[in-house]
């Protein structure tokens, strides 16, 4: 339990930020999973359409510091390569 006023305030802030980060990461993971499913299903056209939205979500998560900048870059790069390599139906 926090004993100082500043520690109490920091704890409240930490709880708020944790909830926000959890929401942002969850949304990001859902979109990444959806993209990987599209690539797995060889649905290249749909995957390319969703790529811009996914990149925007990744950039927002990086901006909000939910994930590290390099992790965002790595995700965009790897998913982009997977979409490019996917055969189209």
N, CA, C and O atoms as a CHARMM CRD file, in Angstrom:
* protein
*
  356
    1    1 UNK  N      0.84500  -1.18300   0.00000 PROA 1      0.00000
    2    1 UNK  CA     0.00000   0.00000   0.00000 PROA 1      0.00000
    3    1 UNK  C      0.88600   1.24100   0.00000 PROA 1      0.00000
    4    1 UNK  O      1.88700   1.30500   0.71300 PROA 1      0.00000
    5    2 UNK  N      0.50600   2.21500  -0.80400 PROA 2      0.00000
    6    2 UNK  CA     1.27600   3.45300  -0.90700 PROA 2      0.00000
    7    2 UNK  C      1.05400   4.31100   0.34700 PROA 2      0.00000
    8    2 UNK  O     -0.05600   4.39700   0.87300 PROA 2      0.00000
    9    3 UNK  N      2.13600   4.93800   0.80700 PROA 3      0.00000
   10    3 UNK  CA     2.05600   5.72800   2.03500 PROA 3      0.00000
   11    3 UNK  C      2.13400   7.22900   1.78200 PROA 3      0.00000
   12    3 UNK  O      1.73100   8.01900   2.63500 PROA 3      0.00000
   13    4 UNK  N      2.64400   7.63000   0.62300 PROA 4      0.00000
   14    4 UNK  CA     2.78600   9.04900   0.32500 PROA 4      0.00000
   15    4 UNK  C      1.77400   9.45800  -0.73100 PROA 4      0.00000
   16    4 UNK  O      1.34800   8.64800  -1.55400 PROA 4      0.00000
   17    5 UNK  N      1.40200  10.71900  -0.69300 PROA 5      0.00000
   18    5 UNK  CA     0.40600  11.21500  -1.64200 PROA 5      0.00000
   19    5 UNK  C      0.85900  11.02700  -3.08400 PROA 5      0.00000
   20    5 UNK  O      0.06300  10.66300  -3.95000 PROA 5      0.00000
   21    6 UNK  N      2.13900  11.27700  -3.33700 PROA 6      0.00000
   22    6 UNK  CA     2.64200  11.12800  -4.70400 PROA 6      0.00000
   23    6 UNK  C      2.57700   9.67000  -5.15300 PROA 6      0.00000
   24    6 UNK  O      2.31300   9.39200  -6.32200 PROA 6      0.00000
   25    7 UNK  N      2.81400   8.74900  -4.23700 PROA 7      0.00000
   26    7 UNK  CA     2.74600   7.32400  -4.56200 PROA 7      0.00000
   27    7 UNK  C      1.30500   6.90200  -4.82800 PROA 7      0.00000
   28    7 UNK  O      1.05300   6.06100  -5.69100 PROA 7      0.00000
   29    8 UNK  N      0.37200   7.47500  -4.10000 PROA 8      0.00000
   30    8 UNK  CA    -1.04700   7.17700  -4.32100 PROA 8      0.00000
   31    8 UNK  C     -1.46500   7.66200  -5.70700 PROA 8      0.00000
   32    8 UNK  O     -2.15100   6.95300  -6.44200 PROA 8      0.00000
   33    9 UNK  N     -1.04600   8.86700  -6.05100 PROA 9      0.00000
   34    9 UNK  CA    -1.37600   9.42200  -7.37700 PROA 9      0.00000
   35    9 UNK  C     -0.73300   8.59800  -8.48500 PROA 9      0.00000
   36    9 UNK  O     -1.35800   8.32700  -9.51100 PROA 9      0.00000
   37   10 UNK  N      0.51500   8.20200  -8.27400 PROA 10     0.00000
   38   10 UNK  CA     1.21400   7.39000  -9.27500 PROA 10     0.00000
   39   10 UNK  C      0.52000   6.04700  -9.46300 PROA 10     0.00000
   40   10 UNK  O      0.43300   5.54500 -10.58300 PROA 10     0.00000
   41   11 UNK  N      0.03300   5.47200  -8.39100 PROA 11     0.00000
   42   11 UNK  CA    -0.69200   4.19500  -8.47700 PROA 11     0.00000
   43   11 UNK  C     -1.96500   4.35800  -9.30900 PROA 11     0.00000
   44   11 UNK  O     -2.26700   3.51300 -10.15200 PROA 11     0.00000
   45   12 UNK  N     -2.72000   5.45200  -9.07300 PROA 12     0.00000
   46   12 UNK  CA    -3.93400   5.70100  -9.86300 PROA 12     0.00000
   47   12 UNK  C     -3.58500   5.84400 -11.33200 PROA 12     0.00000
   48   12 UNK  O     -4.27000   5.29100 -12.19100 PROA 12     0.00000
   49   13 UNK  N     -2.52000   6.58600 -11.62800 PROA 13     0.00000
   50   13 UNK  CA    -2.08500   6.79300 -13.00500 PROA 13     0.00000
   51   13 UNK  C     -1.67800   5.46600 -13.63900 PROA 13     0.00000
   52   13 UNK  O     -2.00900   5.19500 -14.79300 PROA 13     0.00000
   53   14 UNK  N     -0.96400   4.64600 -12.88500 PROA 14     0.00000
   54   14 UNK  CA    -0.50600   3.35900 -13.37400 PROA 14     0.00000
   55   14 UNK  C     -1.69000   2.46000 -13.73800 PROA 14     0.00000
   56   14 UNK  O     -1.66400   1.77900 -14.76300 PROA 14     0.00000
   57   15 UNK  N     -2.71700   2.46000 -12.90100 PROA 15     0.00000
   58   15 UNK  CA    -3.90100   1.64200 -13.16400 PROA 15     0.00000
   59   15 UNK  C     -4.60200   2.12400 -14.43200 PROA 15     0.00000
   60   15 UNK  O     -5.02800   1.31200 -15.25300 PROA 15     0.00000
   61   16 UNK  N     -4.72400   3.44200 -14.59200 PROA 16     0.00000
   62   16 UNK  CA    -5.36100   3.99900 -15.80300 PROA 16     0.00000
   63   16 UNK  C     -4.57000   3.62800 -17.05100 PROA 16     0.00000
   64   16 UNK  O     -5.14300   3.15700 -18.03400 PROA 16     0.00000
   65   17 UNK  N     -3.24800   3.83900 -17.01500 PROA 17     0.00000
   66   17 UNK  CA    -2.40800   3.55700 -18.18100 PROA 17     0.00000
   67   17 UNK  C     -2.41700   2.06700 -18.52500 PROA 17     0.00000
   68   17 UNK  O     -2.41700   1.70300 -19.70100 PROA 17     0.00000
   69   18 UNK  N     -2.42600   1.21100 -17.51000 PROA 18     0.00000
   70   18 UNK  CA    -2.45400  -0.22900 -17.74600 PROA 18     0.00000
   71   18 UNK  C     -3.72200  -0.61100 -18.49700 PROA 18     0.00000
   72   18 UNK  O     -3.67500  -1.41700 -19.42700 PROA 18     0.00000
   73   19 UNK  N     -4.84600  -0.04100 -18.10300 PROA 19     0.00000
   74   19 UNK  CA    -6.11700  -0.33700 -18.77700 PROA 19     0.00000
   75   19 UNK  C     -6.09000   0.13700 -20.23300 PROA 19     0.00000
   76   19 UNK  O     -6.55900  -0.56600 -21.12800 PROA 19     0.00000
   77   20 UNK  N     -5.54300   1.32400 -20.46000 PROA 20     0.00000
   78   20 UNK  CA    -5.47000   1.87200 -21.81300 PROA 20     0.00000
   79   20 UNK  C     -4.54400   1.03400 -22.67300 PROA 20     0.00000
   80   20 UNK  O     -4.87700   0.70800 -23.81200 PROA 20     0.00000
   81   21 UNK  N     -3.36700   0.67800 -22.12900 PROA 21     0.00000
   82   21 UNK  CA    -2.42200  -0.14300 -22.88500 PROA 21     0.00000
   83   21 UNK  C     -3.01400  -1.50900 -23.19900 PROA 21     0.00000
   84   21 UNK  O     -2.81800  -2.03300 -24.29500 PROA 21     0.00000
   85   22 UNK  N     -3.73200  -2.08600 -22.25200 PROA 22     0.00000
   86   22 UNK  CA    -4.33500  -3.40200 -22.46300 PROA 22     0.00000
   87   22 UNK  C     -5.34800  -3.33400 -23.61000 PROA 22     0.00000
   88   22 UNK  O     -5.39900  -4.23600 -24.44600 PROA 22     0.00000
   89   23 UNK  N     -6.15000  -2.26900 -23.65200 PROA 23     0.00000
   90   23 UNK  CA    -7.13600  -2.09600 -24.72000 PROA 23     0.00000
   91   23 UNK  C     -6.43700  -1.95200 -26.07200 PROA 23     0.00000
   92   23 UNK  O     -6.83000  -2.59100 -27.04700 PROA 23     0.00000
   93   24 UNK  N     -5.40800  -1.11800 -26.12700 PROA 24     0.00000
   94   24 UNK  CA    -4.69600  -0.89200 -27.38900 PROA 24     0.00000
   95   24 UNK  C     -3.99700  -2.16200 -27.87100 PROA 24     0.00000
   96   24 UNK  O     -4.04900  -2.48400 -29.05800 PROA 24     0.00000
   97   25 UNK  N     -3.35300  -2.87400 -26.97400 PROA 25     0.00000
   98   25 UNK  CA    -2.65600  -4.10800 -27.35600 PROA 25     0.00000
   99   25 UNK  C     -3.64300  -5.17400 -27.80800 PROA 25     0.00000
  100   25 UNK  O     -3.37600  -5.91700 -28.75300 PROA 25     0.00000
  101   26 UNK  N     -4.77400  -5.24500 -27.13800 PROA 26     0.00000
  102   26 UNK  CA    -5.78000  -6.23700 -27.50700 PROA 26     0.00000
  103   26 UNK  C     -6.31200  -5.97400 -28.91300 PROA 26     0.00000
  104   26 UNK  O     -6.45900  -6.89900 -29.71100 PROA 26     0.00000
  105   27 UNK  N     -6.59600  -4.71300 -29.20900 PROA 27     0.00000
  106   27 UNK  CA    -7.07300  -4.34200 -30.54100 PROA 27     0.00000
  107   27 UNK  C     -6.01000  -4.66600 -31.59600 PROA 27     0.00000
  108   27 UNK  O     -6.32400  -5.17500 -32.67100 PROA 27     0.00000
  109   28 UNK  N     -4.78000  -4.36900 -31.27900 PROA 28     0.00000
  110   28 UNK  CA    -3.68100  -4.64100 -32.21100 PROA 28     0.00000
  111   28 UNK  C     -3.53600  -6.13800 -32.45600 PROA 28     0.00000
  112   28 UNK  O     -3.42400  -6.56800 -33.60400 PROA 28     0.00000
  113   29 UNK  N     -3.53800  -6.92800 -31.40000 PROA 29     0.00000
  114   29 UNK  CA    -3.40100  -8.37600 -31.55900 PROA 29     0.00000
  115   29 UNK  C     -4.55500  -8.96100 -32.36500 PROA 29     0.00000
  116   29 UNK  O     -4.35300  -9.87400 -33.16700 PROA 29     0.00000
  117   30 UNK  N     -5.75700  -8.44300 -32.15900 PROA 30     0.00000
  118   30 UNK  CA    -6.91600  -8.93100 -32.91900 PROA 30     0.00000
  119   30 UNK  C     -6.74000  -8.66700 -34.40700 PROA 30     0.00000
  120   30 UNK  O     -7.02100  -9.53600 -35.23200 PROA 30     0.00000
  121   31 UNK  N     -6.27900  -7.47900 -34.74900 PROA 31     0.00000
  122   31 UNK  CA    -6.09500  -7.14300 -36.15800 PROA 31     0.00000
  123   31 UNK  C     -4.95300  -7.94400 -36.77700 PROA 31     0.00000
  124   31 UNK  O     -5.04500  -8.35400 -37.93400 PROA 31     0.00000
  125   32 UNK  N     -3.88900  -8.16900 -36.03000 PROA 32     0.00000
  126   32 UNK  CA    -2.76900  -8.97400 -36.53600 PROA 32     0.00000
  127   32 UNK  C     -3.24700 -10.39900 -36.77400 PROA 32     0.00000
  128   32 UNK  O     -2.90900 -10.99900 -37.79500 PROA 32     0.00000
  129   33 UNK  N     -4.02400 -10.94600 -35.85300 PROA 33     0.00000
  130   33 UNK  CA    -4.55400 -12.30100 -35.99500 PROA 33     0.00000
  131   33 UNK  C     -5.45400 -12.39100 -37.22800 PROA 33     0.00000
  132   33 UNK  O     -5.38900 -13.36100 -37.98300 PROA 33     0.00000
  133   34 UNK  N     -6.29400 -11.37300 -37.42700 PROA 34     0.00000
  134   34 UNK  CA    -7.18000 -11.34500 -38.59400 PROA 34     0.00000
  135   34 UNK  C     -6.36200 -11.31200 -39.88800 PROA 34     0.00000
  136   34 UNK  O     -6.69900 -11.99400 -40.85600 PROA 34     0.00000
  137   35 UNK  N     -5.29300 -10.52200 -39.90200 PROA 35     0.00000
  138   35 UNK  CA    -4.43700 -10.42200 -41.08700 PROA 35     0.00000
  139   35 UNK  C     -3.76500 -11.76000 -41.36400 PROA 35     0.00000
  140   35 UNK  O     -3.71200 -12.20100 -42.51200 PROA 35     0.00000
  141   36 UNK  N     -3.25500 -12.40200 -40.33100 PROA 36     0.00000
  142   36 UNK  CA    -2.59900 -13.69900 -40.51700 PROA 36     0.00000
  143   36 UNK  C     -3.58300 -14.75300 -41.01100 PROA 36     0.00000
  144   36 UNK  O     -3.21800 -15.62200 -41.80300 PROA 36     0.00000
  145   37 UNK  N     -4.82900 -14.67900 -40.54800 PROA 37     0.00000
  146   37 UNK  CA    -5.85400 -15.60900 -41.03100 PROA 37     0.00000
  147   37 UNK  C     -6.13800 -15.38600 -42.51600 PROA 37     0.00000
  148   37 UNK  O     -6.32600 -16.34200 -43.26900 PROA 37     0.00000
  149   38 UNK  N     -6.16800 -14.11400 -42.93200 PROA 38     0.00000
  150   38 UNK  CA    -6.38900 -13.80500 -44.34600 PROA 38     0.00000
  151   38 UNK  C     -5.24600 -14.33200 -45.20600 PROA 38     0.00000
  152   38 UNK  O     -5.47600 -14.87000 -46.28900 PROA 38     0.00000
  153   39 UNK  N     -4.02300 -14.17800 -44.72700 PROA 39     0.00000
  154   39 UNK  CA    -2.85900 -14.67600 -45.46900 PROA 39     0.00000
  155   39 UNK  C     -2.91000 -16.19800 -45.52900 PROA 39     0.00000
  156   39 UNK  O     -2.63500 -16.80000 -46.56700 PROA 39     0.00000
  157   40 UNK  N     -3.26400 -16.81100 -44.40600 PROA 40     0.00000
  158   40 UNK  CA    -3.34600 -18.27500 -44.34800 PROA 40     0.00000
  159   40 UNK  C     -4.40700 -18.79700 -45.32100 PROA 40     0.00000
  160   40 UNK  O     -4.23400 -19.84700 -45.93800 PROA 40     0.00000
  161   41 UNK  N     -5.50800 -18.04700 -45.44700 PROA 41     0.00000
  162   41 UNK  CA    -6.59600 -18.44800 -46.33700 PROA 41     0.00000
  163   41 UNK  C     -6.30800 -18.07200 -47.79500 PROA 41     0.00000
  164   41 UNK  O     -7.14600 -18.28200 -48.67200 PROA 41     0.00000
  165   42 UNK  N     -5.12400 -17.51900 -48.04500 PROA 42     0.00000
  166   42 UNK  CA    -4.68500 -17.11500 -49.39000 PROA 42     0.00000
  167   42 UNK  C     -5.64000 -16.08400 -50.00300 PROA 42     0.00000
  168   42 UNK  O     -5.91700 -16.11200 -51.20200 PROA 42     0.00000
  169   43 UNK  N     -6.12700 -15.19000 -49.16800 PROA 43     0.00000
  170   43 UNK  CA    -7.03000 -14.13500 -49.61700 PROA 43     0.00000
  171   43 UNK  C     -6.22500 -12.84400 -49.73200 PROA 43     0.00000
  172   43 UNK  O     -6.35900 -11.94400 -48.90200 PROA 43     0.00000
  173   44 UNK  N     -5.39300 -12.75900 -50.75800 PROA 44     0.00000
  174   44 UNK  CA    -4.43200 -11.67100 -50.89400 PROA 44     0.00000
  175   44 UNK  C     -5.10800 -10.31600 -51.08600 PROA 44     0.00000
  176   44 UNK  O     -4.66700  -9.32100 -50.51000 PROA 44     0.00000
  177   45 UNK  N     -6.16300 -10.26400 -51.88200 PROA 45     0.00000
  178   45 UNK  CA    -6.83400  -8.98300 -52.14700 PROA 45     0.00000
  179   45 UNK  C     -7.38100  -8.37100 -50.85500 PROA 45     0.00000
  180   45 UNK  O     -7.18400  -7.18700 -50.58300 PROA 45     0.00000
  181   46 UNK  N     -8.06100  -9.18600 -50.07800 PROA 46     0.00000
  182   46 UNK  CA    -8.62100  -8.70500 -48.81000 PROA 46     0.00000
  183   46 UNK  C     -7.50500  -8.32500 -47.83800 PROA 46     0.00000
  184   46 UNK  O     -7.62500  -7.34100 -47.10900 PROA 46     0.00000
  185   47 UNK  N     -6.43000  -9.09500 -47.82800 PROA 47     0.00000
  186   47 UNK  CA    -5.30500  -8.80700 -46.93300 PROA 47     0.00000
  187   47 UNK  C     -4.66700  -7.46100 -47.28300 PROA 47     0.00000
  188   47 UNK  O     -4.31000  -6.68800 -46.39500 PROA 47     0.00000
  189   48 UNK  N     -4.52700  -7.18700 -48.58600 PROA 48     0.00000
  190   48 UNK  CA    -3.93400  -5.90900 -48.99600 PROA 48     0.00000
  191   48 UNK  C     -4.82600  -4.73500 -48.60300 PROA 48     0.00000
  192   48 UNK  O     -4.32700  -3.66800 -48.24600 PROA 48     0.00000
  193   49 UNK  N     -6.13700  -4.92700 -48.66700 PROA 49     0.00000
  194   49 UNK  CA    -7.06000  -3.86000 -48.25700 PROA 49     0.00000
  195   49 UNK  C     -6.93500  -3.57000 -46.76800 PROA 49     0.00000
  196   49 UNK  O     -6.98900  -2.41500 -46.34500 PROA 49     0.00000
  197   50 UNK  N     -6.76700  -4.63300 -45.97000 PROA 50     0.00000
  198   50 UNK  CA    -6.68800  -4.46500 -44.51800 PROA 50     0.00000
  199   50 UNK  C     -5.31000  -4.01600 -44.04900 PROA 50     0.00000
  200   50 UNK  O     -5.16100  -3.59800 -42.90100 PROA 50     0.00000
  201   51 UNK  N     -4.30900  -4.09300 -44.90600 PROA 51     0.00000
  202   51 UNK  CA    -2.93900  -3.76300 -44.50500 PROA 51     0.00000
  203   51 UNK  C     -2.80700  -2.29600 -44.07900 PROA 51     0.00000
  204   51 UNK  O     -2.12500  -1.99700 -43.09900 PROA 51     0.00000
  205   52 UNK  N     -3.45300  -1.38400 -44.80600 PROA 52     0.00000
  206   52 UNK  CA    -3.36200   0.04400 -44.45200 PROA 52     0.00000
  207   52 UNK  C     -3.97100   0.30600 -43.08100 PROA 52     0.00000
  208   52 UNK  O     -3.42200   1.07000 -42.28700 PROA 52     0.00000
  209   53 UNK  N     -5.10000  -0.32500 -42.80600 PROA 53     0.00000
  210   53 UNK  CA    -5.75200  -0.15400 -41.51100 PROA 53     0.00000
  211   53 UNK  C     -4.88900  -0.72900 -40.38800 PROA 53     0.00000
  212   53 UNK  O     -4.78200  -0.14900 -39.30700 PROA 53     0.00000
  213   54 UNK  N     -4.28200  -1.87000 -40.66400 PROA 54     0.00000
  214   54 UNK  CA    -3.41300  -2.50300 -39.66900 PROA 54     0.00000
  215   54 UNK  C     -2.18100  -1.63800 -39.39500 PROA 54     0.00000
  216   54 UNK  O     -1.78500  -1.47100 -38.24200 PROA 54     0.00000
  217   55 UNK  N     -1.58200  -1.09700 -40.43600 PROA 55     0.00000
  218   55 UNK  CA    -0.41100  -0.23700 -40.24200 PROA 55     0.00000
  219   55 UNK  C     -0.77600   0.99300 -39.43200 PROA 55     0.00000
  220   55 UNK  O      0.01400   1.44700 -38.60400 PROA 55     0.00000
  221   56 UNK  N     -1.95500   1.53300 -39.65700 PROA 56     0.00000
  222   56 UNK  CA    -2.40900   2.67900 -38.88200 PROA 56     0.00000
  223   56 UNK  C     -2.56600   2.30500 -37.40800 PROA 56     0.00000
  224   56 UNK  O     -2.18000   3.07300 -36.52600 PROA 56     0.00000
  225   57 UNK  N     -3.12800   1.13300 -37.14500 PROA 57     0.00000
  226   57 UNK  CA    -3.30800   0.67500 -35.76800 PROA 57     0.00000
  227   57 UNK  C     -1.96000   0.46500 -35.09100 PROA 57     0.00000
  228   57 UNK  O     -1.79000   0.80800 -33.92100 PROA 57     0.00000
  229   58 UNK  N     -1.00800  -0.09400 -35.82100 PROA 58     0.00000
  230   58 UNK  CA     0.33400  -0.30700 -35.27400 PROA 58     0.00000
  231   58 UNK  C      0.97800   1.03800 -34.93900 PROA 58     0.00000
  232   58 UNK  O      1.56700   1.19800 -33.87000 PROA 58     0.00000
  233   59 UNK  N      0.86600   2.00000 -35.84900 PROA 59     0.00000
  234   59 UNK  CA     1.44900   3.32100 -35.61600 PROA 59     0.00000
  235   59 UNK  C      0.81900   4.00100 -34.40000 PROA 59     0.00000
  236   59 UNK  O      1.51400   4.66600 -33.63200 PROA 59     0.00000
  237   60 UNK  N     -0.48700   3.83600 -34.22400 PROA 60     0.00000
  238   60 UNK  CA    -1.16000   4.42700 -33.07000 PROA 60     0.00000
  239   60 UNK  C     -0.68400   3.77400 -31.77200 PROA 60     0.00000
  240   60 UNK  O     -0.48600   4.45900 -30.76800 PROA 60     0.00000
  241   61 UNK  N     -0.50300   2.45700 -31.79200 PROA 61     0.00000
  242   61 UNK  CA    -0.03000   1.76000 -30.60000 PROA 61     0.00000
  243   61 UNK  C      1.38700   2.21200 -30.24500 PROA 61     0.00000
  244   61 UNK  O      1.72000   2.35100 -29.06800 PROA 61     0.00000
  245   62 UNK  N      2.21800   2.44100 -31.26100 PROA 62     0.00000
  246   62 UNK  CA     3.57300   2.93900 -31.02300 PROA 62     0.00000
  247   62 UNK  C      3.51900   4.35400 -30.46100 PROA 62     0.00000
  248   62 UNK  O      4.23700   4.68600 -29.51900 PROA 62     0.00000
  249   63 UNK  N      2.67100   5.17200 -31.04100 PROA 63     0.00000
  250   63 UNK  CA     2.55400   6.56800 -30.59600 PROA 63     0.00000
  251   63 UNK  C      2.09500   6.65300 -29.14300 PROA 63     0.00000
  252   63 UNK  O      2.53900   7.52200 -28.39200 PROA 63     0.00000
  253   64 UNK  N      1.20300   5.74100 -28.75300 PROA 64     0.00000
  254   64 UNK  CA     0.69300   5.72800 -27.38500 PROA 64     0.00000
  255   64 UNK  C      1.59600   4.94400 -26.44200 PROA 64     0.00000
  256   64 UNK  O      1.28900   4.79000 -25.26000 PROA 64     0.00000
  257   65 UNK  N      2.71300   4.45000 -26.97500 PROA 65     0.00000
  258   65 UNK  CA     3.71000   3.69700 -26.20800 PROA 65     0.00000
  259   65 UNK  C      3.16700   2.38600 -25.64700 PROA 65     0.00000
  260   65 UNK  O      3.63700   1.90200 -24.61800 PROA 65     0.00000
  261   66 UNK  N      2.18100   1.81700 -26.32700 PROA 66     0.00000
  262   66 UNK  CA     1.68500   0.50500 -25.91800 PROA 66     0.00000
  263   66 UNK  C      2.67600  -0.57000 -26.34500 PROA 66     0.00000
  264   66 UNK  O      2.84500  -1.58200 -25.66400 PROA 66     0.00000
  265   67 UNK  N      3.33300  -0.33500 -27.49100 PROA 67     0.00000
  266   67 UNK  CA     4.39700  -1.22500 -27.94600 PROA 67     0.00000
  267   67 UNK  C      5.59700  -0.37800 -28.33700 PROA 67     0.00000
  268   67 UNK  O      5.46900   0.82600 -28.55600 PROA 67     0.00000
  269   68 UNK  N      6.74900  -1.00200 -28.42300 PROA 68     0.00000
  270   68 UNK  CA     7.97800  -0.29900 -28.78000 PROA 68     0.00000
  271   68 UNK  C      7.99000   0.01400 -30.26900 PROA 68     0.00000
  272   68 UNK  O      7.39100  -0.71000 -31.06500 PROA 68     0.00000
  273   69 UNK  N      8.66400   1.08100 -30.64300 PROA 69     0.00000
  274   69 UNK  CA     8.74000   1.50800 -32.03600 PROA 69     0.00000
  275   69 UNK  C      9.29700   0.40700 -32.93700 PROA 69     0.00000
  276   69 UNK  O      8.77500   0.16400 -34.02600 PROA 69     0.00000
  277   70 UNK  N     10.33400  -0.24000 -32.48900 PROA 70     0.00000
  278   70 UNK  CA    10.94900  -1.27800 -33.33000 PROA 70     0.00000
  279   70 UNK  C     10.04700  -2.49800 -33.47400 PROA 70     0.00000
  280   70 UNK  O     10.05800  -3.16100 -34.51100 PROA 70     0.00000
  281   71 UNK  N      9.27300  -2.79400 -32.44500 PROA 71     0.00000
  282   71 UNK  CA     8.32100  -3.90200 -32.56500 PROA 71     0.00000
  283   71 UNK  C      7.26800  -3.55200 -33.61200 PROA 71     0.00000
  284   71 UNK  O      6.86600  -4.40700 -34.40100 PROA 71     0.00000
  285   72 UNK  N      6.82100  -2.30100 -33.62100 PROA 72     0.00000
  286   72 UNK  CA     5.86000  -1.87000 -34.63100 PROA 72     0.00000
  287   72 UNK  C      6.43700  -1.99100 -36.02800 PROA 72     0.00000
  288   72 UNK  O      5.76700  -2.47400 -36.94100 PROA 72     0.00000
  289   73 UNK  N      7.66700  -1.55600 -36.19800 PROA 73     0.00000
  290   73 UNK  CA     8.32500  -1.65900 -37.50300 PROA 73     0.00000
  291   73 UNK  C      8.46900  -3.11900 -37.92900 PROA 73     0.00000
  292   73 UNK  O      8.25300  -3.46700 -39.09000 PROA 73     0.00000
  293   74 UNK  N      8.83500  -3.95800 -36.97600 PROA 74     0.00000
  294   74 UNK  CA     9.02000  -5.37700 -37.26300 PROA 74     0.00000
  295   74 UNK  C      7.69700  -6.02800 -37.67800 PROA 74     0.00000
  296   74 UNK  O      7.65800  -6.80900 -38.63000 PROA 74     0.00000
  297   75 UNK  N      6.62100  -5.70600 -36.96500 PROA 75     0.00000
  298   75 UNK  CA     5.30800  -6.24300 -37.30900 PROA 75     0.00000
  299   75 UNK  C      4.88800  -5.83000 -38.71600 PROA 75     0.00000
  300   75 UNK  O      4.43400  -6.65900 -39.50400 PROA 75     0.00000
  301   76 UNK  N      5.04300  -4.54000 -39.02600 PROA 76     0.00000
  302   76 UNK  CA     4.64800  -4.04900 -40.34700 PROA 76     0.00000
  303   76 UNK  C      5.46900  -4.71800 -41.44400 PROA 76     0.00000
  304   76 UNK  O      4.93300  -5.08700 -42.48900 PROA 76     0.00000
  305   77 UNK  N      6.75800  -4.87100 -41.20800 PROA 77     0.00000
  306   77 UNK  CA     7.63200  -5.47800 -42.20400 PROA 77     0.00000
  307   77 UNK  C      7.26700  -6.93300 -42.44800 PROA 77     0.00000
  308   77 UNK  O      7.11100  -7.35600 -43.59400 PROA 77     0.00000
  309   78 UNK  N      7.13400  -7.69100 -41.38500 PROA 78     0.00000
  310   78 UNK  CA     6.86300  -9.12600 -41.52700 PROA 78     0.00000
  311   78 UNK  C      5.49200  -9.38100 -42.13600 PROA 78     0.00000
  312   78 UNK  O      5.34200 -10.23900 -43.00500 PROA 78     0.00000
  313   79 UNK  N      4.49600  -8.63600 -41.68000 PROA 79     0.00000
  314   79 UNK  CA     3.16000  -8.83600 -42.23900 PROA 79     0.00000
  315   79 UNK  C      3.09900  -8.38700 -43.69500 PROA 79     0.00000
  316   79 UNK  O      2.41600  -9.00400 -44.51300 PROA 79     0.00000
  317   80 UNK  N      3.81000  -7.32200 -44.01400 PROA 80     0.00000
  318   80 UNK  CA     3.86000  -6.85900 -45.40100 PROA 80     0.00000
  319   80 UNK  C      4.47500  -7.89900 -46.31900 PROA 80     0.00000
  320   80 UNK  O      3.99400  -8.12700 -47.42900 PROA 80     0.00000
  321   81 UNK  N      5.54700  -8.53100 -45.84700 PROA 81     0.00000
  322   81 UNK  CA     6.18400  -9.58700 -46.64600 PROA 81     0.00000
  323   81 UNK  C      5.26000 -10.78800 -46.80500 PROA 81     0.00000
  324   81 UNK  O      5.20500 -11.39400 -47.87500 PROA 81     0.00000
  325   82 UNK  N      4.54100 -11.13100 -45.75100 PROA 82     0.00000
  326   82 UNK  CA     3.62200 -12.26100 -45.83100 PROA 82     0.00000
  327   82 UNK  C      2.49500 -11.99200 -46.82100 PROA 82     0.00000
  328   82 UNK  O      2.09600 -12.87700 -47.57700 PROA 82     0.00000
  329   83 UNK  N      1.98900 -10.76900 -46.80900 PROA 83     0.00000
  330   83 UNK  CA     0.91700 -10.41000 -47.73300 PROA 83     0.00000
  331   83 UNK  C      1.44800 -10.43000 -49.17000 PROA 83     0.00000
  332   83 UNK  O      0.77100 -10.92200 -50.07300 PROA 83     0.00000
  333   84 UNK  N      2.62700  -9.91000 -49.37800 PROA 84     0.00000
  334   84 UNK  CA     3.20500  -9.89000 -50.73300 PROA 84     0.00000
  335   84 UNK  C      3.46200 -11.29800 -51.24600 PROA 84     0.00000
  336   84 UNK  O      3.26700 -11.57000 -52.43100 PROA 84     0.00000
  337   85 UNK  N      3.89300 -12.18600 -50.38000 PROA 85     0.00000
  338   85 UNK  CA     4.24000 -13.55000 -50.78900 PROA 85     0.00000
  339   85 UNK  C      3.02400 -14.44600 -50.91800 PROA 85     0.00000
  340   85 UNK  O      3.10900 -15.52600 -51.50200 PROA 85     0.00000
  341   86 UNK  N      1.88800 -14.01000 -50.37700 PROA 86     0.00000
  342   86 UNK  CA     0.68900 -14.85900 -50.39300 PROA 86     0.00000
  343   86 UNK  C      0.16100 -15.01100 -51.81800 PROA 86     0.00000
  344   86 UNK  O      0.06700 -14.02800 -52.55400 PROA 86     0.00000
  345   87 UNK  N     -0.18100 -16.23200 -52.20600 PROA 87     0.00000
  346   87 UNK  CA    -0.79000 -16.41500 -53.52800 PROA 87     0.00000
  347   87 UNK  C     -2.22000 -15.90500 -53.52100 PROA 87     0.00000
  348   87 UNK  O     -2.91800 -16.04700 -52.51600 PROA 87     0.00000
  349   88 UNK  N     -2.66300 -15.32500 -54.60300 PROA 88     0.00000
  350   88 UNK  CA    -4.02300 -14.82300 -54.68100 PROA 88     0.00000
  351   88 UNK  C     -4.92800 -15.88900 -55.26700 PROA 88     0.00000
  352   88 UNK  O     -4.51100 -16.69100 -56.10300 PROA 88     0.00000
  353   89 UNK  N     -6.16400 -15.88700 -54.82000 PROA 89     0.00000
  354   89 UNK  CA    -7.12600 -16.87600 -55.30600 PROA 89     0.00000
  355   89 UNK  C     -7.66100 -16.49100 -56.65600 PROA 89     0.00000
  356   89 UNK  O     -8.48500 -17.21000 -57.22100 PROA 89     0.00000
